[in-house]
Amino acid sequence: MASINDFFLLFKTINVNIKNKYDDGEELSFNEYYYYEATTLALSIIREKEISNDVSLLTLVEYKALIEVMAIMFDSVNELELLKTYNNQLEEDLYNKYKSLNFKFHFSKKEFNNNVDKNVLKNQILEKLPFIVEYYDFKNIITKNTKLYEYYEYILQILNEPTVDIFRSTEFMKKIGFLDGILLALLYAYFIKKYPNIDARFNNTIDYEKSFIYNHPLNKRYHNFALVESSILAAENYELLSKMVISISIDKAYGNSEVLEMKFKFFVDYIMKLLNVDLVGLIELAGLSNAESKYLKLIYQEARYLSYLNGYMIISEIELELEYIKVVHFIDRFINLIVKSEKFGKLIEEKFVFDKKHRLEEM
């Protein structure tokens, strides 16, 4: 029987192999775009379980995304050219809207295809379903290919109306308590069949990786910040936010920028719902500068693209330094709109000063 380390080594090997292939300019197959998304999500789930062994709202976002990706992987769809054209449009839209910002797009010198029907593609971008399987609804494709729709539907209900009581319920533990193991085992079984002779290129275990990451002085300091922040939020009866802070901090430490962005979108949506405002209203309440608001809109827009799970994750263009400084700082400022605690305010100010001193020096 496969262990969690077996899962970890296989997923990490596939993930790194595909990323190296993409970075070397080699053509990816249709499925490889989704294999990258699936293994990225799976590695994040494994790492979060090892660090916190808890389930937050943002963990459920990962479970939902992984179920969706596996449903597409297990189907017989193969629309590589459509995928590439679609993602090319996403890149072009981002570049044209935000090219004035002070960071590098990997595709800034790319020749964009001007012969595609932009109106059709823009409508596809706004579709809630993955564009490649728009002829299905999610209930059909998930039921057909994974038998996980009961879990999926339950997760959607929680994400739509999250409460602390749901997370404490017996029903939650029955339905969600072992879901990570079910998802990881299904994915492992699928990949073992697809790659029967794969040579796991990493010999280090999850514990070794965890020690390596958290022995770094900056990561250790950030982890301590997250623990203190989480405890303050829990004491102020903001348990859901408390768990989200830990979930985000783990992806930040490991540099899981794409997953961090996906979680950031849900976090922002959750805050907007609590405050009953849209994105513009949130920017006004937080007192963001013009430059900060542009960064926020950029990150939020790309996070939307990532959430559609259309093979876009591997070509995500946000640089890691944006996640390190901007995303986490935005999260703290938005929480501070709700938690009017002097202790919390002093903590995030200390954290931001530390960020500016150390992260900016590294860039």
Residue pairs with C-beta under 8 A, 6 or more apart in sequence:
2 185
2 188
4 46
4 49
4 184
4 206
5 205
5 206
6 188
7 42
7 46
7 184
7 185
7 187
7 188
8 43
8 46
8 205
8 206
9 200
9 202
10 188
10 191
10 192
10 195
10 198
10 200
11 39
11 42
11 43
11 46
11 187
11 188
11 191
12 39
12 43
12 202
13 198
13 199
13 200
13 201
13 202
14 35
14 39
14 191
14 195
14 198
15 36
15 39
15 40
15 43
16 201
16 202
17 201
18 28
18 32
18 35
18 36
18 39
18 314
19 36
19 314
21 28
21 32
22 28
22 36
22 314
22 315
28 314
29 80
30 77
30 78
30 79
30 80
30 83
30 311
31 73
31 78
33 83
33 311
33 313
33 314
34 69
34 72
34 73
34 309
34 311
35 73
35 191
36 313
36 314
37 65
37 69
37 309
37 311
37 313
37 314
38 66
38 69
38 70
38 73
38 187
39 187
40 256
40 258
40 259
40 313
41 62
41 65
41 66
41 69
41 259
42 66
42 183
42 184
42 187
43 256
44 62
44 250
44 251
44 254
44 256
44 259
45 59
45 62
45 63
45 66
45 180
45 183
45 184
46 184
46 206
47 206
47 209
47 210
47 250
47 251
47 254
47 256
48 54
48 59
48 62
48 247
48 250
48 251
49 180
50 206
50 207
50 210
51 210
51 246
51 250
52 243
52 246
52 247
52 250
54 243
54 246
55 167
55 176
55 243
56 240
56 243
56 244
56 246
56 247
57 158
57 159
57 162
57 240
57 243
57 244
57 266
57 270
58 243
58 244
58 247
58 248
58 263
58 266
58 267
59 247
60 155
60 158
60 159
60 176
61 159
61 262
61 263
61 266
62 259
62 262
62 263
63 151
63 155
63 176
63 179
63 180
63 183
64 152
64 155
64 156
64 159
65 262
65 307
65 309
66 183
66 187
67 142
67 146
67 148
67 151
67 152
67 155
67 183
68 130
68 138
68 142
68 152
68 309
69 309
70 145
70 146
70 148
70 183
70 186
70 187
70 190
71 138
71 141
71 142
71 144
71 145
71 146
71 148
72 130
72 132
72 133
72 141
72 309
73 190
74 145
74 146
74 190
75 133
75 141
75 144
75 145
77 132
77 133
79 132
82 131
82 132
83 132
83 310
83 311
85 113
85 116
85 121
86 121
86 124
86 125
86 131
86 310
87 310
87 311
87 312
87 315
88 112
88 113
88 116
89 116
89 118
89 121
89 122
89 125
90 125
90 305
90 312
91 105
91 107
91 110
91 112
91 315
91 317
92 112
93 125
94 105
94 298
94 301
94 302
94 305
94 317
95 105
95 107
95 108
95 112
97 298
97 301
98 294
98 297
98 298
99 105
99 108
101 291
101 294
101 295
101 298
103 319
103 321
103 322
104 319
105 317
106 315
106 317
107 315
107 317
124 131
124 134
125 131
125 305
125 308
127 134
127 308
129 136
129 137
129 138
130 308
130 309
130 310
131 308
131 310
132 310
132 311
133 141
138 152
139 149
139 153
142 148
142 149
142 152
143 149
146 186
148 182
148 183
150 175
151 175
151 176
151 179
151 182
154 175
154 176
155 176
158 166
158 172
159 266
162 240
162 270
164 239
164 240
166 172
167 239
167 240
191 198
204 212
213 219
213 253
213 254
214 220
214 223
214 253
218 358
218 359
219 253
221 354
222 249
222 252
222 253
223 249
223 253
225 249
225 347
225 351
225 354
226 245
226 246
226 248
226 249
227 246
228 347
229 245
229 332
229 344
229 347
229 348
229 351
230 242
230 243
230 245
230 246
231 242
232 339
232 341
232 343
232 344
232 347
233 239
233 241
233 242
233 245
233 335
233 339
233 344
234 242
236 339
236 341
236 344
238 335
238 338
238 339
240 270
241 335
241 338
241 339
244 263
244 267
244 270
245 331
245 335
247 263
248 260
248 263
248 264
248 267
248 327
248 328
248 331
249 328
250 256
251 257
251 259
251 260
251 263
252 260
252 323
252 324
252 327
252 328
255 320
257 316
257 318
257 320
257 323
258 306
258 313
258 316
260 323
260 327
261 299
261 302
261 303
261 306
261 316
261 318
261 323
261 327
262 303
262 306
262 307
264 299
264 300
264 303
264 327
264 330
264 331
265 300
265 303
265 304
265 306
265 307
267 331
267 334
268 279
268 282
268 300
268 303
268 330
268 334
271 282
271 334
271 335
271 337
271 338
272 278
272 279
272 281
272 282
274 338
275 281
275 282
275 285
275 337
275 338
277 284
277 285
279 296
279 297
279 300
282 334
282 337
283 293
283 296
285 337
286 330
286 333
286 334
286 337
288 296
288 333
292 326
292 330
295 322
295 326
296 326
296 330
298 318
299 318
299 322
299 326
299 327
299 330
302 316
302 317
302 318
305 312
306 312
306 313
306 316
321 359
321 363
324 355
324 359
325 355
325 356
325 359
325 360
328 351
328 355
329 352
329 355
332 348
332 351
332 352
333 348
335 344
335 348
336 344
336 345
336 348
